[in-house]
């Protein structure tokens, strides 16, 4: 018996016994690069998986010798949801072959429901990132200004800028996202940072 077998068996007491002796075992690899986290995920032992990650510092995105994260081993939607939605697993990670979990699962054609769930995440992200007026991927903007009385005011944005945002947001693709990101950055400098700098200088 070792920690990897104990995790595969869902033997939580035995796993915790190993960890009490050597906490670093939580992310340790067997000769094949398999970790206790991979084992718990693969065999659907969700309570043990949560314990390893939430209470013992287990890395939910740890990679085996092929670069596969625990999500690659998910055989049920319940396990995949736990990894992604509860434990923060990155479903966009690629392994050493450049393949994501959903691509690997689809290629095996073994767990279609898991593949469908992961594909739904991709669809949601694409929809959000291409909705008209949506901020570019990786950009979150919350601009507020104050008048002399200390009350919140809406930032002044010229019509030309608003029109550019709408036009670019309507066109999907990474190139559009790059353009939007640049445009938002320019707008922040133009409407927020530069006016603030002018106000500061005027007070000197």
N, C-alpha and C positions, 0 to 999 in steps of 0.2 A: 504494500500500500504506500502511495505517496500523495502529495497534495493534488496532483493533476488527476489521478484516478479518483480520489475522494471528491473532487469537484465534479467530475463526470458522473459520479454516483449520486450527487446531491447530498453527500454526507457532510452537512454543515458543521456538526460537532467536531469531526475529524479535521476538517479544513481549518477551523478556528484554533484547534490544538496546534497544528503546524505553525500557524501565524503567531501564536502566542510565544513560540520558541524563536521564530525568525520572521518578523513582519515583512521583510523584503521579498518573501516568497510569493506575495500577492501578485507581483508582476514578473515572477520568474518563468523561465521557459524550459520545457523538457528538451530532450535531444532533437526533437522535430520542430522546435520553436513554438510549441503549444503552451499557452498560459492557463492558469486556473480560470481566468475570466473567459477565455475562449471556450473552455470546457463547460462552464456553467451556462453560457449562452447557447452553445451547440445542443446541449441536452435539455434546455428549457427550464433550468432551475432558477427561476426569477428571483425568489427571495434570497438565495445565495448570491446571485449576481448583484443585487442591490446592496447586500451586506459588504461584499468585496469592494465595491466602488465607493459607496457612501460612508462606510465606517472604517475601511482599512486602506484607503488611498489607492485603490486599483484604478488603472488607466483604461477607460472604456474604449479608447482609440489605439490601444497598444497593438503592435503589428507582430505577426509571426514571421518565420523565416521567408515566407513568400510575400510579405507585405500586407497580408490580409488582416483586417481588424475583426473583432468579435462579431460585428454586424454581418460579415461574410458567412458566418456559420449559422445565422438565424434560419430556423426551419418553420417557424410559425409567425403570423402577423403579430401575435401578442409579444413574442420575444423582440421582434423588430421595433415595435412601438415602444417597448420598455427601454431599449437601447437608445433610440433617437429622442423620444419625447420626455422620458423621465431622467435618463442618465446623461443626456447631451452628446450622444454618439454622432460623429460626423458622417452622414450618409453620402457625402461627396468625395470622400477619400478614395484614392486609387491605389491599387497594390503595385508590386514591382513590375507587372506587365502593363501598367497603365489602365487597368480595368477597375471600375467601381463595383460596389457590392451588387447593385441591381443588374449590372451587365454580366457579372459572374453568375448570378442566380438564374438569369434568363438564358445564359448559354448552357447551363446544366439542365434547364427545363424540368426542374424537379419540384420547385416550390412556387408555382405561379401566383398564388395569393400574396406571398411575400414580395415578389417582384412587382405585382400590381400596386401594392401599398407604397413601395419605394418610388415607383414611377409617379404616383400621385403627388409625392413631395416635389418632384421635379416640375410637374405641371403647375402646382401652386406657386412655386417660385417664379416660373416664367410668366404666369398671369400677373402676378404682383409687379414684377419688374417692367412689364410692358403696358400697364394700364396708363391711359392718358393722364398726364399731370403727376405721375408717380416719380419720386426722387430716384436718381440713378443708383444702381447696385453699389453698396458699400458707402453710401452717403446718407446721413441723417441731418436735416437742417431744421433748426429751431431758432429763428431770428426774432429778437424783440428789442425795442428801443424805448427810451424814456424821454419824456419832455421835461421842461424845467420844473413842472409841478410834481414830477415823480410818478405820473400815471402811465400805464402801458399804452403804446401807440403801435399801429400796424406799420411795418417797414414799407417804405415807398419803393415800388418796383415799376419801372417804365413798361409801357405796352409792348415795345419791341422785344424786350427781354421775355415777357410772358408769352409772346407769340412764338419765339424760338423754342422755349420749353415745350409748348404744346406740339409743335411740329416734330421735334426730335423724339418726344415721348411716344408719338404715334408710330414711329419706325422701330421695329424690333432689331435686336442684334447687339453684340458686344461693342461694335463701333459706335452705335448710338449711345450706349452707356458711357463710353469714354468721352464723347462729346458733351453729354449732359453733366458729367462730373466736372469737366473743365468749365462749362458754363456756370454751374452753381458756384464753383470756386471764384470765378471772376465776379459774380454778382455779390458774393459776400464781401469781397474786397471793395467793390464799387459802392455798395449801399450801406455797409456796416463799418468795416475797418477804416476806410479812408475818412468818412465823416467823423468817426470818433477821434482819429488822429488830428483832424482839423480843430475839433473842439478842445482837445487837450492843449494844442499849441496856442489857441486863442486865450486860454486862461493863464498862460505863463506871462 
